[in-house]
């Protein structure tokens, strides 16, 4: 393996920052973008290194190797759970005083829990080395506090940054001939409850991310286990509303779907749960419905189907929110602000 390159120092700011993210070999050597570019513009010397995607153990090992010179940096930013763990391990082993920041901390994979108290205490101690942890929703912060006994004050909630990619124009073959709602996504989605909510409304449905599902009554329902993302966006753009109906309020889900729908100016009907509350507000971006109340979902579908002006208002307000608060540019500004703030506090000291 090649030697880790030496970090650069900028005379205006003096802070040397390493950004470690998941990607592939083709990502190496690209110009700085996002918050990395903003940090460089502020005067920081920024270097990016890529952890090739693989199993969690492989990603940890690769991240350990990439951060073996952690003592050469003033701050290290890791973009996921496995990378943050590896960076914290190296900082502890090498007694580095570098500021450690995890961005996009989430549990898309199994958490590092062994079931053995002594081992889990060591894992918790490693994660406790992180100085700042950025998550995408408030419940995720609470989840990690409980999972790894972390200090809640070290968490910052920053919604996903997302810019709308190309949208498929011709999706007529995928959708009902009648007006329809769209529900797209896999994580924590309750497609059966959504199907029940469509009964008797006269509104069709397109569900992407579920298996075979029998529609009740005369509901025209199209289901797909998966579709290309541009087609998913095309389906959503032509729907009267985007549904995010969850199985429970304990697991995060629907964040990217919510932002995509907002950018497409679609009103939302969504579960009244904190896991989505950092993105969608009831009677601002759509209608929140309680768990286990199919009649509330039916009423919300009918209300939006019968009121084009209300659909337009919720859609417009959602797009305004997404453009100002949930774009990639907005996300990058918030992360850069957090990093520079932490570096500033580190200089001033306690």
N, C-alpha and C positions, 0 to 999 in steps of 0.2 A: 504494500500500500504506500501511496505517496505521502510525503510529509505535509502536515497542515500548513497552509500559507500563513505568513505573518500578517497580522491586522494592520490597518493603516490608521493614522491619527490625523485629525483635522485641527489646525491651529486655532480655529475660531471657538470650538467647543471643547475639544480635547477628549471626548468620550469615545471609546472604542466599543462597538456593538457587534455581536455575532448573532445572526438570525438563522435558525435551524428549522427547516420545514420538510414535510413529506413531499416527495415528487419522484421524478425519474432523471436519468442521466442527462436528458436533453434540456433540463431546466438550468443546468450549470452554465454560468457565463453570461446569462441574460442581463440586460440593464436593470438597475434597481427600479422597483415599482411599488405602489401602495405606500404603506407606512415606512418601509425601508427607504424609499426615495425621500419622503418627508423628513425622516431623521437625518439623512445625508444632507439635505438642503439646510437643515438647522445647524450644520457644522459637525455632526458626528461622523466618525469613520465607520462605515457599515460594511460588513462582509456577509454574504449569504452562502450557506452550505445546505445541500439537499440529502435527506435520508431516503434511500430507495425504499419504496413501499414493499412490505412483506408481512409475515406474521409478527405479532407483537414482540416475541423474544428476539427475532431478527432485527426488528426496528430498534429495539433497545441497544443491542450490540453495535449496530451501525452508528447510532447516535453517540454511544460511549466513545467510539473511535474518533468520530468527527469533532468531539469536544474535549479531546485530551489536552488541549492547550487552553483550557478555560481560564487559567490564571492570567492569560495575556489580555483579557477583555475586562472592560468596566461593567458590561451588561451582556447577558445572553437571553435571547427571546426564542422560545420553543413553541411551535405551532400546534402541538397536540399532546395528548396524555402520555404516550410512550416516550416522546422526545423530551418532555418536561421531566419525567422520571429519570431518564438517563443523564440529563444535564445536572439535575440535583445530586445524583450519585457521584458524578465526577467532581462537582464543587465540594462535596463533603470529603471525598477521598483525598483530594489535592489541597484542601483547606483554602479554597478560593473565596475571596470576598466579593466576587462579581455579583451584581444585581441580577436575579433570576426572575424572568417574567414568562408565564405561560399564557398564550393567546389561543382562544378557541378550545379551551378545556372542555371535553365532553366524553361521554361513554358510548361511542359508536362501537366499541369492542368490550369484551369482558373486563371488569375492573381487576386490579391487582390485589386480590384477596385470596389467601391460602386456606383459611379456616383454622390456622394455628395461631394462637394469640401472640406468641413471641415473634414469629415471622411478620405478622401483620403490624405489630408495633414498629418493627424496623421499616417497613414500607411507609407507614404513616410518618415516621421521622424523616424519611427522604422527602416526601411531599411537603413537609413542614418547612423545608429549606427554601421553598419558593417564596419570593418576596411579594409578588403580585400575580393574581390569577384572574384572567378575563374569561368569563362565560357568556353565553348568549341568552340566558334567561335567569330570572331570580330563583325559580325552583332548582335549577341546576347548581347554583351556589349552595343552597341549603342541602342538596343531595351530597355534594362533596364534603361539606362540613361534617355531616353525619357519617359518611363512608370512611373518611381518613382523619377524623378528629382535627380538622383544620380551623384556623382562626377566621371567622366570618369577615373580619375587618380587612383582610387581605384580598377580598374578592371585589371585582368590578364587573358590572353587567353592561355589555355592549351588544346591541342587536346585530344580527348577521348583516354584512355588507354584500349587496347583490345588484348587479347591473343586468338588465334584461338581454339575453342572447337572442339569436334569430328565432322567429316564430313561424311555424308552418302555416301557409295560407289555405291550402286545400285539405280540410279535414272532414268534408261532407260525408265521406264513406264511413267515418268512425262514429258519427253522432246521430241521434234520433232526428226524425223529420220535424218533430214537435219541439217547443222550447224545453230546455233541459238545464239541470245543474251538474256541476262537475266536482268529483272528489278524487284527488290525485295524491298518492303517497302510500307508503307501507307502514312506517313506524307508528304504532299505537293507534291505528285507525279502526273505527268500528263501522265497517261497511254494512253489516246487518242492520244496525240501528238506522243508518242513513236510508237503506232500502225501505224499512218500515215507515220512516218519515215521509217518503214519497207517495205512499198509498193514499189514493183518493184526491190527490192534488191536481191530477191531469198533467203533471210535469214529468218529463223524462229524466234519465240520469246516465252519466258516463262515469264509470268508476275505473281508475287505473291504479293497479297495485294489489288487486284482490284476485282470488280464484273465481271459479264458477259460483254464481249467486243467482238464485231464482227470484225473479221479481214477482211481487204479489199483485193480483188483480190485473188491470189493464196497463200498468206502468211499463213504458218502453225503457228498458235498461240495457245498456251496453257495458260489458265488463272486459277488462284486459289485465293480464298479469303484469305486463310491462309494455311500454311504447317509447320510442325516441323522445327526448326531452322537447324538441321543437314541436312535435305533434301534441304532446301534453299541453304545451303553452297555447297552441292553436285551439285545442278543445276548450281550454279555460277561457280564452279570449271571447269565444262565441257563446259561452254559457250565460244564463241570467244571473248566476251566483256561483261562487266557489265554496264548497263545503269542507270544513275541517272538524269532523266529528270523531272524538277520541274514545278509546276504551276506558281510560281512567285519567285522573289528573296528577298522577305520580311520575309519569315519564314524559320527557320533552318530545314534541313532534310537531311537524307542520310549519316550522319557521320559514324555510325557503319557499314552501308553497304559499304561505301567507304573503311574503314580500313580492313574489312573482305575481300573484293575483292583484295585489295593490298597484303594482306598476302597470298591469293590464287594465286598470280601472274597473275591476270587478268587485261588487259588494260581496261580503262574506257572511256565511252562517257558520258559527263555530261553537264548540263546547265552552261553557262558562267555567274555565279552569285557569289557574295561575300560570300553567306552563305555556299558555298562548297569550297571556295577558300583557306581556311586554311588547307585543306586536299589534294585536287587534283590540280595539276598544268598542264596547257595546254602544250602539246608537251613534257611533262616529264612523266606523269602518264596516259596519254590518250589524248583525243581530246575534247575540249570545244566547244559547239555549242550555238548560240544565241537563245533567245526565239522567237517563232513565225516564224522560218525558217525551215520548214520540209525538204527542199532540202539540207540544211546543215547537218541535221541528217542523211539523206539518203547517202550523200557523205561520211560522217564519217564511217558509217556502211560498205559501200562498200570498203573503204580504208583499214580498219582493216581486213575485210574478205579476201581481195586479197593480203595482205602483212603479212605473218607469222613472218618474221623477225621484223617488226615493233611491232606486238603484243607481241612478246617475249621481246623486249627492254622495252616497256612501263610496261609490267608486272614485269620484273626484277627490274626496277627502283622503281616501287611502293612497292614491297616487301622490298627492302632495306630501303626505307623511313619509312615504317610501323614498321619494326623491330627495327630501331634505335630511332625513334621519337614518336611512337604511341603504344608501347607495355604497358602492365600494369606496368612493371618495370620502363620504361621511365616516365610514368605519375606519379608514386609514387615518383621518384627522384625529379621531378619538383615541386610537391606539398610540399614535405619536405623542399626543398630549399626555397620556398616562405614563409613557416611558420617560419623557423629558421631565415630568413632574417627579417621578421616583428618583431620577438621577439628581435633580435639584435638591430633593430632601436628603439624599445620601451625602451631597457636598456640605450642606448646612449642618447635618448631624443632628442628634437628639437635642 
